[in-house]
Amino acid sequence: MEQRFTLRPVYGDSFVGRKEMLGELLREASDPGSSIGFCLHGRRRIGKTSILKEFEYELSKKKGIVVAYLSFYDLADLSLKTFLGQLSSIILEAFRRKGVIPLEYTIGVLMDSPREVVDSALSKIKLSAGLSEELRFFLEFKKNPEDHTEAVRRAFDLGEKLARSAGVKFILILDEFPEILKVENGLQIVKMFRTMHENHQNTLIVISGSEKKTLEIVALGAASPFYKQLVPKKVLPFSFEETAEFLKRYGLKLPEESIKKLYELTEGVPFYLQFIGRSVSITRDIDAAVKEFISQEGNLFFSEEFERLSEKEGVIARAMAKGAKTPTGISKGSGEPVTSVSSYLTGLQEKGVVKKVEKATYVLADSLFSLWLKERYS
């Protein structure tokens, strides 16, 4: 079935490629005896969210599994109360949809309802006294002042308790999980989560993140709370074969030379293939589509990314966009001492902006970002 180009994460018939990674995730998640979790990492726009959405979609069709998905980018703010309220809401709603908690209203509606409505809803379901109390605690979470430490403990234990009671497996997906460090006492919350998760028998967690430095703090670094607790899986761009499959799925019939050109320009990044592929499907002109993307949409997508850099990092990035690749060349192009350039390159690599391609040779990790910088600051 031919799909439409979209800038949103995709799943189902719109999902292309990633067969090996997705297969491994689904095998572990579907095994009742496995509690192995995963940490998906990779640059922005590489398709991590689509993998997680497809993972959620496939699991939702399986019996004996309850799956809940939370993106930290979807939170209205990064206050502790907002995070806990949203986390508990998506967990309870996942169990409600699966029929484990047979409530007639959605969790979101009940959280905003008067006490008498909550009382009436709870009176109609059969749960243990302990689980009923947990359910009431979170349904009234928005209305009452609470002990945040107790609320954190309860929220991270909620899915496990419900899964254990129902005899099901619970999968918790936390997209862009390192953003939790921006929540009040974020690192302490992660440590508490890890300590509690060690005792969970029915819960498997899958997280994702884009920025290397923050991922190392929460999961990948030797001193991180989840070190060696989650299997790291790096999400790479599409291969040429996956790019060709993608274009075919979306109805863009091009000669092989054009596919190769589009693959080289986008480096197989799904987001760029979606955006530029849509223009190519209309104009049939790859160069014009890329130029339009850089000159128009590039300001929207890349300005924020550039503004996240420090002033000196920005100077380094602009020099690299103009062709400088070695510390000496970057020093000449930026006016910064070579010793300082080396330090900035390390920081830019941690942010995923720069990659080392060979000894003492560096390039911007995103070729379209590089083109945008070159055009904007030429």
C-alpha positions in Angstrom: 0.0 0.0 0.0 1.4 3.4 -1.0 2.0 5.8 1.9 1.9 9.6 2.2 5.0 11.5 3.1 4.7 12.8 6.7 7.0 14.7 9.1 5.6 12.7 12.1 6.9 9.5 13.6 5.4 6.5 11.7 4.3 2.9 12.5 2.3 0.1 10.9 2.3 0.2 7.1 4.2 3.4 7.0 7.2 1.9 8.9 10.2 0.9 6.8 13.4 -1.0 7.6 15.0 -1.6 11.0 14.0 -5.2 10.8 16.9 -6.6 12.8 16.7 -4.2 15.7 12.9 -4.3 15.9 13.0 -8.0 15.8 15.4 -8.2 18.7 13.3 -5.8 20.8 10.1 -7.7 20.1 11.6 -11.1 20.9 12.8 -10.0 24.3 9.6 -8.1 25.1 7.4 -11.0 24.0 9.3 -13.5 26.2 7.5 -13.8 29.5 10.7 -14.8 31.3 12.9 -12.0 29.9 13.4 -8.7 31.7 16.2 -7.4 29.4 15.6 -3.7 28.6 17.2 -1.6 25.9 18.6 1.9 25.4 18.2 3.2 21.9 20.7 6.0 21.0 21.5 8.0 17.9 21.5 11.5 16.5 18.4 13.6 16.2 15.9 12.9 13.3 17.4 9.4 12.8 14.1 7.6 13.5 14.3 6.5 17.2 10.7 7.5 17.9 9.4 5.7 14.9 11.1 2.5 16.1 9.6 2.9 19.5 6.2 3.7 18.0 6.3 0.6 15.8 7.5 -1.4 18.9 4.5 -0.2 20.9 2.1 -0.8 18.0 3.3 -4.4 17.5 3.2 -5.2 21.3 -0.2 -3.7 21.7 -1.6 -6.5 19.5 -0.2 -9.3 21.8 -2.0 -10.9 24.6 -0.5 -10.8 28.1 1.4 -7.6 27.5 0.6 -4.1 28.5 2.7 -1.4 26.9 2.9 2.3 27.8 4.7 5.1 25.9 5.8 8.4 27.3 7.9 11.0 25.4 9.6 13.7 27.5 9.2 16.0 24.5 5.4 15.8 24.9 5.4 17.1 28.5 3.8 20.5 28.9 6.7 21.4 31.2 9.5 19.5 33.0 8.2 20.1 36.6 8.2 17.0 38.8 4.5 17.2 39.3 3.8 17.3 35.5 6.2 14.4 34.9 4.6 12.2 37.7 1.1 13.1 36.6 1.8 12.2 33.0 3.7 9.0 33.8 1.0 7.7 36.1 -1.7 8.7 33.6 -0.1 6.8 30.7 0.5 3.7 32.8 -3.0 3.6 34.1 -4.5 4.3 30.7 -2.4 1.4 29.2 -3.9 -1.0 31.7 -7.4 0.4 31.2 -7.2 -0.1 27.4 -6.0 -3.7 27.9 -9.0 -4.3 30.2 -7.0 -4.9 33.4 -8.6 -1.8 35.0 -12.2 -1.9 33.6 -13.1 1.8 34.0 -15.8 3.4 31.8 -13.9 6.7 31.6 -10.4 7.4 30.4 -7.8 8.0 33.0 -7.4 11.6 31.8 -11.1 12.3 32.3 -11.1 10.8 35.8 -8.1 12.8 36.9 -10.0 15.9 36.1 -13.3 14.7 37.6 -14.8 15.5 41.0 -14.2 13.1 43.9 -17.8 11.7 43.7 -17.2 10.6 40.1 -13.9 8.9 41.1 -15.7 7.2 44.0 -18.4 5.9 41.7 -16.0 4.6 39.1 -13.8 2.8 41.6 -16.9 1.2 43.3 -17.6 -0.6 40.0 -14.3 -2.5 39.7 -12.8 -5.3 41.6 -9.2 -4.7 42.8 -7.3 -5.5 45.9 -7.5 -2.8 48.7 -3.9 -1.9 48.0 -4.3 -1.5 44.3 -7.5 0.5 44.8 -5.6 2.9 47.1 -2.9 3.3 44.5 -5.4 4.0 41.8 -7.2 6.6 43.9 -3.8 8.2 44.8 -3.0 8.9 41.2 -6.6 9.7 40.1 -6.6 12.5 42.7 -2.9 13.4 42.1 -3.6 16.7 40.4 -5.9 17.9 43.2 -3.9 17.2 46.3 -0.5 18.4 47.6 1.7 15.3 47.9 5.0 14.0 49.2 7.1 14.0 46.0 9.4 11.3 47.2 6.5 9.0 47.9 4.8 10.0 44.6 8.0 9.1 42.7 8.2 5.7 44.4 4.6 4.9 43.8 4.7 6.0 40.1 7.7 3.8 39.3 6.1 0.9 41.1 2.6 1.3 39.7 3.1 -0.7 36.5 4.8 -3.5 38.2 2.1 -3.8 40.8 -0.7 -3.8 38.3 1.2 -6.3 36.0 1.9 -8.7 38.9 -1.7 -8.6 40.0 -3.0 -9.2 36.5 -0.4 -11.8 35.6 0.8 -9.8 32.6 4.1 -8.3 31.4 4.5 -4.5 31.4 6.6 -2.7 28.9 7.5 1.0 29.8 8.9 3.0 26.9 10.5 6.4 27.8 11.4 8.4 24.7 14.2 11.0 25.2 14.6 9.7 28.8 17.7 11.9 29.5 15.4 14.9 29.5 14.5 13.7 33.0 17.7 15.3 34.2 16.0 18.7 33.7 13.3 17.7 36.2 13.9 18.8 39.8 16.3 16.3 41.4 16.4 14.4 38.1 19.5 12.3 38.7 18.2 11.3 42.2 14.9 10.2 40.5 16.8 8.1 38.0 18.7 6.4 40.8 15.5 5.7 42.7 14.0 4.3 39.5 16.9 2.0 38.9 16.9 0.7 42.6 13.2 -0.1 42.3 13.5 -1.6 38.9 16.0 -4.2 40.2 13.2 -5.8 42.2 10.7 -5.8 39.3 9.8 -9.1 37.8 7.1 -8.2 35.4 8.4 -4.9 34.0 10.8 -4.3 31.1 11.9 -0.8 30.2 13.1 0.7 26.9 14.5 4.2 26.8 16.0 6.4 24.1 18.1 9.5 23.9 19.9 11.7 21.4 22.7 13.5 23.3 25.7 11.3 24.2 26.7 13.2 27.3 23.3 13.0 29.0 22.8 9.4 28.0 26.1 8.6 29.6 24.9 10.2 32.8 21.7 8.1 33.0 22.5 4.8 31.2 25.7 4.4 29.2 28.4 5.7 31.4 30.3 3.5 33.9 29.0 5.6 36.8 25.4 5.9 35.5 22.5 4.4 37.4 21.4 2.1 34.5 24.9 1.1 33.5 24.9 -2.5 32.2 21.2 -2.7 33.1 20.0 -1.9 29.6 21.3 -3.2 26.2 22.6 -0.3 24.2 21.4 -0.2 20.6 22.7 2.5 18.2 20.2 3.6 15.6 21.9 4.3 12.3 20.7 6.0 9.2 18.9 3.9 6.5 21.2 1.8 4.3 20.9 2.4 0.6 18.6 -0.6 0.3 16.4 0.7 3.0 16.4 4.1 1.4 15.3 2.5 -1.9 12.6 0.5 -0.1 11.4 3.7 1.7 11.1 5.7 -1.6 9.2 2.8 -3.2 6.8 2.5 -0.3 6.0 6.2 -0.6 5.4 6.0 -4.3 8.5 7.9 -5.4 9.8 6.0 -8.5 13.3 7.2 -9.4 16.1 5.8 -11.5 18.9 4.2 -9.4 21.2 7.2 -10.0 18.7 9.6 -8.5 18.2 7.3 -5.5 21.9 7.2 -5.0 22.0 11.0 -5.2 19.2 11.4 -2.7 20.8 8.9 -0.4 24.1 10.7 -0.4 22.5 14.1 0.2 20.3 12.9 3.1 22.8 10.3 4.3 19.8 8.0 4.8 18.2 10.1 7.6 14.5 9.2 7.5 13.3 12.7 8.5 15.2 14.3 5.6 13.9 11.6 3.2 10.4 12.3 4.2 10.7 16.1 3.8 12.9 16.2 0.7 11.1 13.2 -0.8 7.8 15.0 -0.7 9.2 17.9 -2.7 10.9 15.6 -5.2 7.6 13.8 -5.7 6.1 17.1 -6.8 9.0 18.8 -8.7 11.0 15.7 -9.8 14.1 17.9 -9.1 16.4 16.7 -6.3 18.7 19.7 -6.3 15.8 22.1 -6.2 14.2 20.2 -3.4 17.4 20.3 -1.3 17.9 24.0 -2.0 14.3 24.7 -0.9 14.8 22.7 2.3 18.0 24.5 3.2 16.9 28.0 2.4 13.4 27.7 3.9 12.7 24.9 6.3 16.4 24.8 7.3 15.9 27.9 9.4 13.1 26.2 11.3 14.9 22.9 11.9 18.5 24.1 12.3 18.3 27.4 14.0 17.3 25.9 17.3 20.1 23.3 17.0 22.7 26.0 16.3 21.4 28.1 19.2 22.1 25.2 21.6 25.8 25.6 20.9 28.0 28.0 22.9 29.3 31.0 21.1 32.7 29.4 20.6 31.2 26.1 19.5 29.2 28.0 16.9 32.4 29.6 15.5 34.0 26.2 15.3 30.9 24.7 13.5 30.9 27.6 11.0 34.6 27.1 10.1 33.9 23.4 9.6 30.9 24.1 7.4 33.3 26.1 5.1 35.5 23.1 4.7 37.9 23.0 7.6 38.5 19.5 8.9 41.7 19.3 10.9 42.3 21.1 14.2 44.9 23.3 12.4 42.5 24.2 9.6 39.6 24.8 12.0 41.9 27.0 14.0 42.8 29.1 11.0 39.1 29.3 9.9 37.8 30.2 13.4 40.6 32.3 14.9 40.7 30.0 17.9 44.0 28.5 19.3 44.5 24.9 18.2 44.5 23.7 21.9 41.0 25.3 22.3 39.8 23.8 19.1 40.6 20.3 20.3 38.6 20.9 23.5 35.6 22.3 21.6 35.7 19.4 19.2 35.4 16.9 22.1 32.3 18.8 23.4 30.8 18.9 19.9 31.3 15.2 19.5 29.5 14.6 22.8 26.6 16.6 21.5 26.5 14.6 18.3 27.2 17.7 16.2 30.7 16.6 15.0 32.1 13.1 14.1 35.6 12.0 13.7 36.1 10.3 10.4 39.8 9.5 10.6 42.9 10.5 12.6 42.8 14.2 13.3 40.0 14.7 10.8 36.5 15.9 11.7 33.3 16.8 9.9 29.9 18.0 10.9 27.8 14.9 11.6 24.8 16.3 9.6 25.6 17.2 6.0 22.4 19.2 5.5 23.1 21.1 8.7 26.5 21.8 7.3 25.0 23.1 4.0 22.6 25.3 6.0 25.5 26.8 8.0 27.5 27.4 4.9 24.7 29.2 3.2 23.6 31.2 6.2 27.1 32.5 7.2 28.7 32.6 3.8 
